[in-house]
Amino acid sequence: MTAADVIDRVLEAPIITSFTNIGYAARSRLDNWTDLDAYDLSGRVMVLTGATSGLGLAAAGQLARCGATVVLAGRNPDKTLRVRDELAASTGNDTLETVIADMGDLGAVRAAAAELASRHDRVDALLHNAGALSDTRQVAPDGTELTIASQVVGPFLMTTLLLDQLRRADGRVITMASGGLYSTGLRVEGLEMSEADYKGTEQYSRAKRAQVTLNEMWAESEPEIAFHALHPGWADTPGVEESLPTFRKIVGPLLRTPQQGADTMVWLTADPEPGARTGEFWLDRRVRSIHKLGSTRRTDTPEHRTQLWAWCVDKAGVDPADV
């Protein structure tokens, strides 16, 4: 074990040093990170959901500066096009595109995937970043609770529908999760919280737990594609400002910038190392466990995993095994 490994473990133990900008600053120096601007992604097609604000916007800007063809996926056509034009002007990269899809609307996801497949015969990276935490229970068009629809079922469907494009590119699928997953275990029954017991932070955590579990399962089923999930630490984004104002006020200057929060997502997309690995969970360019508590580890059984995959297949209406 190197000195950097020891220091990383010390940083990882208390969340306050690991998830804040303290951890980011220390690890970037310890591991002598490659500057993201050094990567040349010219000619590579990157599809990024939730691209118009927060971590997604920061990632889109960095990918554009690296020369990638970035497809910005957003819900609002006017806003998505405006962001596209602003990024093209600020980065000098005009190979930026848009596609419109609310990830919680499965019909819109199907339409967006069909449009992407018609434009590009290969997709080098699919980045699932769209997501929000809501204090009130909302329902997607198909009746699924919206957090689960947009962060679990929608990404499962889009990944499935773009498998051919990803296989042709030996592509990567990157999922932005959250440290909140550590607080809850894997479940299928009760994955969608009812109106009576709904708590936005708990529903969000359940969605993130499902995401990282599916990431590992995708890696097993699709060896030609590199699947990775990550959490960004605690970053100061519009979503945090809106959904967690008290938390934001308390943590304040220790929050990461959106660029710091998006760093590992872009690195996972660009660097050769994660392209040769699959099925892992990351923070600050290092692999992390998806469990910190024995109680959550005990829920992560083969039976629960099989149930989760079957539930997603049923909800999405498509089986990856048939693609």
C-alpha positions as CSV (number, residue, x, y, z in Angstrom):
1,M,0.0,0.0,0.0
2,T,1.4,3.4,-1.0
3,A,1.4,6.5,1.1
4,A,-1.3,7.9,-1.3
5,D,-3.5,4.9,-0.5
6,V,-3.1,5.4,3.2
7,I,-4.0,9.1,3.0
8,D,-7.0,8.3,0.7
9,R,-8.3,5.8,3.4
10,V,-7.9,8.5,6.0
11,L,-9.9,10.9,3.8
12,E,-12.5,8.3,3.1
13,A,-13.4,7.4,6.7
14,P,-15.2,10.7,7.7
15,I,-17.6,11.8,5.0
16,I,-16.9,15.5,5.6
17,T,-13.3,15.1,4.3
18,S,-14.2,12.6,1.5
19,F,-17.2,14.1,-0.1
20,T,-16.4,17.8,0.1
21,N,-13.8,19.8,-1.8
22,I,-11.2,18.8,0.8
23,G,-11.2,15.3,-0.6
24,Y,-11.1,16.5,-4.2
25,A,-8.2,18.8,-3.6
26,A,-6.2,16.3,-1.7
27,R,-6.7,13.4,-4.1
28,S,-6.1,15.3,-7.2
29,R,-2.6,16.2,-5.8
30,L,-1.9,12.8,-4.3
31,D,-2.6,10.9,-7.5
32,N,-1.2,13.6,-9.8
33,W,-4.4,13.6,-11.9
34,T,-4.2,14.2,-15.7
35,D,-5.7,17.5,-16.6
36,L,-9.0,16.9,-18.4
37,D,-8.0,19.3,-21.1
38,A,-5.2,16.9,-22.1
39,Y,-7.7,14.4,-23.6
40,D,-8.5,14.5,-27.3
41,L,-12.0,13.2,-27.9
42,S,-12.3,14.4,-31.5
43,G,-14.6,12.1,-33.5
44,R,-16.1,10.4,-30.5
45,V,-19.9,10.6,-29.9
46,M,-21.0,11.3,-26.4
47,V,-24.7,11.3,-25.4
48,L,-25.3,13.1,-22.1
49,T,-28.6,13.4,-20.3
50,G,-29.4,16.2,-17.9
51,A,-26.9,18.3,-19.9
52,T,-28.4,21.8,-19.4
53,S,-27.5,22.6,-15.7
54,G,-25.4,21.6,-12.8
55,L,-23.0,18.6,-13.2
56,G,-24.3,17.8,-16.7
57,L,-23.6,21.3,-17.9
58,A,-20.1,21.2,-16.4
59,A,-19.5,17.8,-18.0
60,A,-20.8,18.9,-21.4
61,G,-18.6,21.9,-21.4
62,Q,-15.5,19.8,-20.6
63,L,-16.3,17.2,-23.2
64,A,-16.8,19.9,-25.8
65,R,-13.4,21.4,-24.9
66,C,-11.9,18.0,-25.5
67,G,-13.3,18.0,-29.0
68,A,-16.1,15.4,-28.6
69,T,-19.3,15.4,-30.6
70,V,-21.6,15.9,-27.6
71,V,-25.3,15.2,-27.9
72,L,-27.1,17.3,-25.2
73,A,-30.2,15.5,-24.0
74,G,-32.7,17.7,-22.3
75,R,-36.4,18.1,-21.5
76,N,-36.9,21.7,-22.7
77,P,-36.2,22.3,-26.4
78,D,-35.6,26.0,-26.1
79,K,-33.3,25.7,-23.2
80,T,-31.4,22.7,-24.6
81,L,-30.8,24.5,-27.9
82,R,-29.7,27.7,-26.1
83,V,-27.2,25.8,-24.0
84,R,-25.9,24.0,-27.1
85,D,-25.3,27.4,-28.8
86,E,-23.6,28.9,-25.7
87,L,-21.3,25.9,-25.3
88,A,-20.4,26.0,-29.0
89,A,-19.5,29.7,-28.7
90,S,-17.5,29.3,-25.5
91,T,-15.6,26.2,-26.4
92,G,-15.2,26.7,-30.1
93,N,-16.6,23.2,-30.8
94,D,-19.5,23.3,-33.2
95,T,-20.0,19.5,-33.3
96,L,-22.6,19.7,-30.6
97,E,-26.1,18.4,-31.0
98,T,-29.4,18.2,-29.1
99,V,-32.0,15.6,-28.6
100,I,-35.2,16.1,-26.6
101,A,-36.3,13.6,-24.0
102,D,-37.8,13.6,-20.5
103,M,-36.1,10.5,-19.1
104,G,-39.2,9.8,-17.0
105,D,-41.4,9.6,-20.1
106,L,-40.7,6.2,-21.7
107,G,-42.3,7.2,-25.0
108,A,-40.0,10.2,-25.2
109,V,-37.0,8.0,-24.4
110,R,-37.9,5.6,-27.2
111,A,-38.3,8.5,-29.7
112,A,-34.9,10.0,-28.6
113,A,-33.1,6.7,-28.9
114,A,-34.5,6.1,-32.3
115,E,-33.4,9.6,-33.4
116,L,-29.9,9.0,-32.0
117,A,-29.7,5.6,-33.8
118,S,-30.7,7.2,-37.1
119,R,-28.0,9.9,-36.7
120,H,-25.1,7.8,-35.4
121,D,-24.1,4.3,-36.2
122,R,-21.9,4.3,-33.1
123,V,-22.0,5.9,-29.6
124,D,-18.8,6.0,-27.8
125,A,-20.3,7.0,-24.4
126,L,-23.8,7.2,-23.0
127,L,-23.7,9.3,-19.8
128,H,-26.8,9.0,-17.5
129,N,-26.7,12.2,-15.5
130,A,-30.3,13.3,-15.5
131,G,-31.9,13.2,-12.1
132,A,-33.6,15.3,-9.4
133,L,-34.8,15.0,-5.8
134,S,-38.4,16.0,-5.2
135,D,-40.1,16.6,-1.9
136,T,-43.5,15.6,-3.2
137,R,-44.4,12.3,-4.9
138,Q,-44.9,12.7,-8.7
139,V,-45.9,10.2,-11.3
140,A,-44.5,9.6,-14.8
141,P,-46.8,9.1,-17.8
142,D,-46.8,5.3,-17.4
143,G,-47.8,5.6,-13.7
144,T,-44.3,4.9,-12.2
145,E,-43.1,7.1,-9.4
146,L,-41.1,9.8,-11.2
147,T,-37.8,9.5,-9.5
148,I,-37.6,5.8,-10.3
149,A,-39.0,6.3,-13.8
150,S,-36.4,9.0,-14.7
151,Q,-33.4,7.6,-12.9
152,V,-33.9,3.8,-13.2
153,V,-36.3,2.8,-15.9
154,G,-35.6,5.5,-18.4
155,P,-31.8,4.9,-18.4
156,F,-32.4,1.2,-18.5
157,L,-34.5,1.6,-21.6
158,M,-32.2,4.1,-23.3
159,T,-29.2,1.8,-22.7
160,T,-31.0,-1.2,-24.1
161,L,-32.1,0.7,-27.2
162,L,-28.6,2.0,-27.9
163,L,-26.8,-1.3,-27.3
164,D,-26.0,-1.8,-31.0
165,Q,-24.4,1.6,-31.3
166,L,-22.4,1.1,-28.0
167,R,-21.2,-2.3,-29.1
168,R,-19.9,-1.0,-32.4
169,A,-17.8,1.5,-30.5
170,D,-16.6,-0.7,-27.6
171,G,-18.4,2.1,-25.8
172,R,-18.9,3.1,-22.2
173,V,-22.0,3.7,-20.1
174,I,-21.4,6.1,-17.2
175,T,-24.1,6.6,-14.5
176,M,-24.0,9.5,-12.1
177,A,-25.2,8.1,-8.7
178,S,-25.0,9.7,-5.3
179,G,-23.4,9.1,-1.9
180,G,-27.0,9.0,-0.6
181,L,-27.1,5.4,-1.8
182,Y,-25.1,4.3,1.2
183,S,-28.0,4.9,3.5
184,T,-30.4,2.4,2.0
185,G,-30.4,-1.2,0.8
186,L,-31.5,-2.9,-2.4
187,R,-35.2,-3.6,-2.7
188,V,-37.7,-4.2,-5.5
189,E,-40.9,-4.4,-3.4
190,G,-41.1,-0.9,-2.1
191,L,-38.7,0.6,-4.6
192,E,-41.5,3.0,-5.5
193,M,-42.6,4.7,-2.3
194,S,-46.3,5.3,-1.7
195,E,-47.9,8.6,-1.2
196,A,-48.4,7.9,2.5
197,D,-44.8,7.1,3.3
198,Y,-43.1,9.3,0.7
199,K,-39.8,11.0,1.6
200,G,-37.9,12.6,-1.3
201,T,-34.4,11.9,0.1
202,E,-35.2,8.2,0.8
203,Q,-36.8,7.7,-2.7
204,Y,-33.8,9.3,-4.3
205,S,-31.5,7.0,-2.3
206,R,-33.5,3.9,-3.4
207,A,-33.1,5.0,-7.0
208,K,-29.4,5.5,-6.6
209,R,-29.0,2.1,-5.0
210,A,-30.8,0.5,-7.9
211,Q,-28.6,2.4,-10.4
212,V,-25.3,1.1,-8.9
213,T,-26.6,-2.5,-8.7
214,L,-27.8,-2.4,-12.3
215,N,-24.4,-1.0,-13.3
216,E,-22.8,-4.2,-12.0
217,M,-25.4,-6.3,-13.7
218,W,-25.0,-4.6,-17.0
219,A,-21.3,-5.2,-16.9
220,E,-21.9,-8.9,-16.5
221,S,-24.4,-9.1,-19.4
222,E,-22.6,-6.8,-21.9
223,P,-18.8,-7.5,-21.8
224,E,-18.1,-5.5,-25.0
225,I,-19.2,-2.3,-23.2
226,A,-17.5,-0.7,-20.2
227,F,-20.1,0.2,-17.5
228,H,-19.2,2.5,-14.6
229,A,-21.1,4.4,-11.9
230,L,-19.8,7.1,-9.7
231,H,-20.8,9.6,-7.1
232,P,-19.7,13.2,-7.4
233,G,-19.2,14.1,-3.7
234,W,-21.2,17.1,-2.4
235,A,-21.3,19.6,-5.2
236,D,-23.0,23.0,-5.3
237,T,-25.6,22.6,-8.0
238,P,-29.0,24.2,-8.7
239,G,-30.5,20.9,-7.6
240,V,-28.9,21.0,-4.2
241,E,-29.8,24.7,-3.8
242,E,-33.5,23.9,-4.6
243,S,-33.9,20.6,-2.8
244,L,-31.5,20.8,0.1
245,P,-31.2,24.5,1.1
246,T,-30.5,23.8,4.7
247,F,-27.7,21.3,3.9
248,R,-26.3,23.8,1.4
249,K,-26.2,26.5,4.0
250,I,-24.5,24.4,6.6
251,V,-21.8,22.9,4.3
252,G,-21.4,26.1,2.4
253,P,-17.8,26.7,1.2
254,L,-16.9,23.1,1.5
255,L,-19.2,22.1,-1.3
256,R,-17.5,21.2,-4.6
257,T,-17.9,23.2,-7.7
258,P,-19.9,21.6,-10.5
259,Q,-16.7,21.2,-12.4
260,Q,-15.1,19.3,-9.5
261,G,-18.3,17.2,-9.1
262,A,-18.2,16.3,-12.8
263,D,-14.5,15.5,-13.0
264,T,-14.7,11.8,-12.5
265,M,-17.6,11.4,-14.9
266,V,-15.5,13.0,-17.7
267,W,-12.4,11.1,-16.7
268,L,-14.3,7.8,-16.9
269,T,-15.4,8.8,-20.4
270,A,-12.0,9.9,-21.6
271,D,-9.2,7.9,-20.0
272,P,-8.0,4.5,-21.2
273,E,-7.9,2.9,-17.8
274,P,-11.7,2.7,-17.1
275,G,-12.2,1.6,-20.7
276,A,-10.3,-1.6,-19.9
277,R,-12.4,-2.2,-16.8
278,T,-16.1,-2.5,-16.1
279,G,-18.8,-2.8,-13.4
280,E,-17.1,-0.5,-10.9
281,F,-18.2,2.4,-8.7
282,W,-16.0,5.5,-8.4
283,L,-15.3,8.6,-6.4
284,D,-12.4,10.9,-7.3
285,R,-11.0,8.6,-9.9
286,R,-10.7,5.7,-7.4
287,V,-12.8,2.6,-7.1
288,R,-15.1,2.5,-4.1
289,S,-17.3,-0.1,-2.4
290,I,-21.0,0.3,-3.0
291,H,-21.6,-0.5,0.7
292,K,-20.5,1.2,3.9
293,L,-23.0,-0.6,6.2
294,G,-23.6,-4.2,6.8
295,S,-27.3,-3.6,6.8
296,T,-27.3,-2.6,3.1
297,R,-24.8,-5.3,2.2
298,R,-27.2,-7.9,3.5
299,T,-30.0,-6.8,1.2
300,D,-27.7,-7.2,-1.9
301,T,-28.6,-10.8,-2.6
302,P,-28.7,-12.6,-5.9
303,E,-32.5,-13.0,-5.5
304,H,-33.0,-9.2,-5.1
305,R,-30.7,-8.5,-8.1
306,T,-32.6,-11.0,-10.3
307,Q,-35.9,-9.4,-9.2
308,L,-34.6,-5.9,-10.0
309,W,-33.5,-6.8,-13.5
310,A,-36.8,-8.5,-14.2
311,W,-38.7,-5.5,-12.9
312,C,-36.8,-3.1,-15.1
313,V,-37.4,-5.4,-18.2
314,D,-41.1,-5.4,-17.4
315,K,-41.3,-1.6,-16.8
316,A,-39.2,-0.7,-19.9
317,G,-41.1,-3.2,-22.1
318,V,-37.8,-4.4,-23.7
319,D,-35.3,-7.1,-22.8
320,P,-31.6,-6.5,-23.5
321,A,-31.3,-10.2,-24.2
322,D,-33.4,-9.7,-27.3
323,V,-31.3,-6.8,-28.7
